[in-house]
Amino acid sequence: MKAGAEARGGGPIRWAALALVAALVGAYLPVWHADFIWDDDLHLTANPHVLSAGGLAAIWSSGAANYFPLTMTSFWALHAGWGLNPLAYHLATLGLHLGCAVLLGRVLTQLGVRGAWLGAALWALHPVQAESVAWISELKNTQSCLFYLLAVGFFLRWLDAEGPTGLRRAPGWYALAWTAALAAILSKSSTVMLPVVLGLCWWWRRRAWHWRDVRWLVPFLALSLVASAWTIWEQKYNSKAMGAEWNQSLPERIVIAGRVLWFYLGKLVWPEPLIFIYPRWVIDATQVSAWVPAGGALATLAALWHWRDGAARPWFLAAAYFAVSLFPVLGFFDVYFFRFSFVGDHLQYLASIGVAAGVGAACATVADRVAAAPRVRAGLAGAGLAGLAGLTYLQAGTYRDGETLYRTILARNPACWLAHNNLGQVLLASGRRAEGLAAYRAALRYKSDYFEPRFNLGTAALEEGRPAEALDHLTHAMAAQPADAATHNSLGVALLQLQRAAEATPHFEQAVRLDPKLAPAHYNLANARFLAGRMDEARRHYETSLQLAPEQPMARNNLGLVEQRSGRPREAAAHFEAALRGRADYGEARFNLANVKLELGETAAAVELYATLLQARPDFADGHNNLGNALLRLGRPADALTHYEAALRLQPNYLEAQNNRASALHALGRGDEAIAALEAVVQRNPNYTDARNNLARLRAMRQTDRPRN
């Protein structure tokens, strides 16, 4: 089939491309104000390799890039230039989609497809693409598609360079095609079906296929096989696509594949509703009706194949391309996303090209046959494309931020447990705690064994001081994911708060074994060792925790306590001072530093620290008592007495302060009052050795001072 007027001359093509770009910019205006959403943290905002200047090496040499290192490199470069400004990433994704749209128009023109630019516009403006364009994580879709289309275009150039004897005269085009294919696969492995697509393009151009031509596809096939093997492994062992959600039998997978094909075609024909997470189907391969979609798909492809050399030829190309491109996500291979749904709009980004091109060609053919005037053609096409652009504008707006996205999902798919859980995270982060916890509970109503909301509810209960409730949720969470280090750590904290330290410690130990880089687990294990009096082990785990996460004032403070207990007051003081540098209002660290200064004989410094602390916490009885001790040591018993009495007003049964008050009274010459105070202390606690000794000493002094007859 020959291309229409767009194939003749550069002017119409340029205008078509410019019009398409303008329409796309208008359709995606909402992304200019959109934020990061789900999974963007994994790929970008919380990815240490993307965020660090030296992370590029890890992206290419480790599992940090999952299976799309070139896309992660793009994220790294964008971060280096624009930081975490979401606009930069949205514009990059949109720019790549614009490039794909223009390239698609040119590739379809190269293939001689009627209505090439109409087909490209239908594909680019269709609202089903909003998920790939408005979701920053799917830059891997738009980037891989750009290289994919470049590979097809270069391959077609190579085919066009065939000499009269069949010798290929332009190896450069072939090399460029292979290089672009490599870049596509390194951007996203969903492009692995490219060798088959190139074979279909060859068949379309030559109207025949010779098996000897396969040798030219072998280098492309080698790339795809390596990428496929890596992706299957990655999805199973890195993304953890294994378990009950992926335990379908072969008959069930065939049933799923049939439904997937017709589902995606249906969304292209009637894109309503479009949902970020569609309901996950319940598959029953024992029902005869379940096999109808798969049977219908096979029958349709078989019929088109039978009439492939006649009028059905373009439709066979479109259908074959559609099915081939969807093959990796039909359900025959385990994909992590299938945990939530067997379908997702972003999964048909490449495949939808076939349907859009076919519809564009059909519209151009009908227009030719009815001899429609150019203005009529343009008007009808413009109206249709404007409608698609309007739908895309509305759909792109649902990706404005996490809360908007999750509420939109729940309005269209109320049973989506993932959206309930993620909405809960967003609400808690914005301070709407009650709403967030309610969202977690809603997630559990739809999926009672859902690990994430169980864990989130458990940690929330811990933060609110309800360890018993936390223990219940965290126990269920651990049953769902027994190898999760964070769950063991939080479970240990709950047990510790319930005064069950012996049970808590093994969970901290297990958390450290499962994830040696989990700083909170080292911190909590250090606390447990400290309480058990095992100071050397406590010191080691505090130091490890601080190496992993240096900004931990509490760990610094506790490490200071370890050093103080170990008889190293100067080292303790250094840690307390570091804790205060990290958090100037950290009262406990200031109190501990004052105590150790007093121990070191730096009494004036201790007085200043105690006084500063009491300005912020005038109701701190221990602070008043210890300031009294420091003042007494400086020879200021009257001032010391004031603080001892303040401590006793706050805690009338504070025997240590009463004992110290007696010392101040004695220093002021008020011996009888001092003895009375000590007698009250000993009466309350006969085993208070220091008070008994002080009382005996004062009584002896009174006997010595009494006049003799």
Sequence and secondary structure as in RCSB ss.txt:
>XXXX:A:sequence
MKAGAEARGGGPIRWAALALVAALVGAYLPVWHADFIWDDDLHLTANPHVLSAGGLAAIWSSGAANYFPLTMTSF
WALHAGWGLNPLAYHLATLGLHLGCAVLLGRVLTQLGVRGAWLGAALWALHPVQAESVAWISELKNTQSCLFYLL
AVGFFLRWLDAEGPTGLRRAPGWYALAWTAALAAILSKSSTVMLPVVLGLCWWWRRRAWHWRDVRWLVPFLALSL
VASAWTIWEQKYNSKAMGAEWNQSLPERIVIAGRVLWFYLGKLVWPEPLIFIYPRWVIDATQVSAWVPAGGALAT
LAALWHWRDGAARPWFLAAAYFAVSLFPVLGFFDVYFFRFSFVGDHLQYLASIGVAAGVGAACATVADRVAAAPR
VRAGLAGAGLAGLAGLTYLQAGTYRDGETLYRTILARNPACWLAHNNLGQVLLASGRRAEGLAAYRAALRYKSDY
FEPRFNLGTAALEEGRPAEALDHLTHAMAAQPADAATHNSLGVALLQLQRAAEATPHFEQAVRLDPKLAPAHYNL
ANARFLAGRMDEARRHYETSLQLAPEQPMARNNLGLVEQRSGRPREAAAHFEAALRGRADYGEARFNLANVKLEL
GETAAAVELYATLLQARPDFADGHNNLGNALLRLGRPADALTHYEAALRLQPNYLEAQNNRASALHALGRGDEAI
AALEAVVQRNPNYTDARNNLARLRAMRQTDRPRN
>XXXX:A:secstr
    GGGSSHHHHHHHHHHHHHHHHHHTGGGGG    TTHIIIIIT HHHHSTTHHHHHHHSGGGTT HHHHHHH
HHHHHHHTT HHHHHHHHHHHHHHHHHHHHHHHHHTT TTHHHHHHHHHH GGGHHHHH GGGHHHHHHHHHHHH
HHHHHHHHHHTB TTS B  HHHHHHHHHHHHHHHHH GGGGGHHHHHHHHHHHHHSS  GGGGGGTHHHHHHHH
HHHHHHHHIIIIIS   SGGG   HHHHHHHHHHHHHHHHHHHH   S  SS       TTSGGGGHHHHHHHHH
HHHHHHTTTTTTHHHHHHHHHHHHHHGGGSSSS  GGGGT S  GGGGTTTHHHHHHHHHHHHHHHHHHTT  HH
HHHHHHHHHHHHHHHHHHHHHHTTSSHHHHHHHHHHH TT HHHHHHHHHHHHHTT HHHHHHHHHHHHHH TT 
HHHHHHHHHHHHHTT HHHHHHHHHHHHHH TT HHHHHHHHHHHHHTT HHHHHHHHHHHHHH TT HHHHHHH
HHHHHHTT HHHHHHHHHHHHHH    HHHHHHHHHHHHHTT HHHHHHHHHHHHHH TT HHHHHHHHHHHHHT
T HHHHHHHHHHHHHH TT HHHHHHHHHHHHHTT HHHHHHHHHHHHHH TT HHHHHHHHHHHHHTT HHHHH
HHHHHHHHH TT HHHHHHHHHHHHHHHHHS   
